[in-house]
Amino acid sequence: MRQFTVGEIHEAIAATRPDQECLVFRDRRLTWSEVTERTRRLANYLNSRGLGAHAERDAIPSHESGQDHLAIYLHNGNEYLEAMLGAFKGRVAPFNVNYRYVAEELTYLLTDSSATAIVYHSVFAPMLRSVRGALPKLRVFIQVPDASNEPLLDGAVWYEDALAQSSAAAPSPASPDDLYILYTGGTTGMPKGVMWRQADALVECFGGNKTAETVDEFISALTGRRSLIAPPFMHGAGHWVSFSTWNGGGTVFVPSIPERLDPVDMWSTVERERIDFMLIVGDAFARPLLDELSRNTYDISSLAVVLSGGAPLSSHMKDELLNHHPALLVVDGLGSSEAGGQLQHLSTHGAAATGAFPVSPGNHVLSDDLSRVLEPGHDGLGWLAKSGRLALGYLGDPAKTARTYPVVDGVRYVIPGDRAVLRADNMIELRGRDSVTINSGGEKIFAEEVEAAIKPHPAVLDCVVAGRPSERWGNEVVAVVALRPGSDVTDDELLVEAARHIARYKLPKAFVRVESIVRSPSGKADYRWAREMAARG
């Protein structure tokens, strides 16, 4: 099967629509030809600094990299996606940096990744200055100006100057074996870099054509959608959907306020730009967007699809959204850093649901002991798994790679950590992440299931569930809840709501009230924080 690179496909699409808009951020409306030129210039700048591929994939172990790595330490903006695409073209492996990290976490990440180059917003220059002495491998610094007006770091170059001094000629061809590295969020453990071959990431993460044998076949069915990306690009969902939009010949729109979710900015952009596709992350994004729709009127008739990825979107919030726009299609997208995209569930007006997904090719449920693939209607819980084109594994960690990517009956699978049941009707029913399972009284209770049972109460703004030690139960379920302003609700009333959805043994033994739930910028719950709150309560 013919395999492609990300840059090769982007340039082929650009040739079909050079003057159409490719990337819009604030007052920058970049055409496909402009993005092509800018990313070529960045690739050539990186190459001019001695960065690129130094060993081909077939000459090194699967858990190692033969390329230089570019850390992307940016808020959302055109530079983020340009940096990824330019790195791909220059045979440098890009990877994401969580901009909320403190110095110790940032040092760990840049050391673990063996980063040799970094592109960063000026606001992060002081943090980078404080740790660069502990990072001898990091030698190329590219700074993007912002409202902080922080001066250029010693030895760094301004982003636009790097482009201006570089050639717009096409760089040497990249290889399908070149890497894309995606660091996990680290909400349940230390972040790890998942290494994807570029050719595999193109189809499994970036929505590319899985059966194409030629470039013309790959780009034969371009849709040209107009996508508004709400979550940060520093997490997979944001840049995956951006590249998926590009691979369909569409336009990526970046919110004008990238540091946080601003519902007014989001809905105004939908209205002004006639957006037809919007990406959000679960309830944490949906709740403020829905509240704004209830307060003010926007023309959102152009919107055809809202995709939620990275965190569950509750059924009652889907119903609210569909009541505002009955013609909308609400899609749950399930995937992970380790597996790429996996499953999708579609909700329409009057038929919203959450938690179960139709089986799709390459997706399976493996037995608890990982000895076999389970048949529909099996007894007990299994592991959600995927086969086919998978990531190589974790950078520098063959042992963890072997655990996450087991071989069963000669077939290599990935097991991201979700517990699941394959029902007799060929629906995969998710129970939750094993890493946040609470073992209470001999029963396994999944945090996400309890959260989903509490959130429908109208007084609840947000909720996250964790376990804490208990003499009676071993561990007990504790719900950490943030209530809507002015709400007055008792624990018993919250229990009544939860009992409508889950068995009694799963009900929280206690509630801890907080002003707000700590989540990552992508909307994912911070379960380490939740456990701390549960212990204090």
PyMOL commands that set and color helices and strands:
alter all, ss='L'
color gray80, all
select helices_A, chain A and resi 6-16+32-48+57-59+78-89+103-112+122-134+159-164+198-204+215-218+236-247+263-273+282-295+315-324+398-404+434-436+447-454+491-499+504-506+527-536
alter helices_A, ss='H'
color red, helices_A
select strands_A, chain A and resi 21-25+28-31+69-73+93-96+117-121+140-144+157-158+179-183+193-197+226-229+251-254+277-280+305-309+329-336+340-347+356-358+363-366+382-387+393-394+407-408+411-414+418-422+427-433+437-440+443-446+460-470+474-483+510-513
alter strands_A, ss='S'
color yellow, strands_A
deselect
rebuild
show_as cartoon
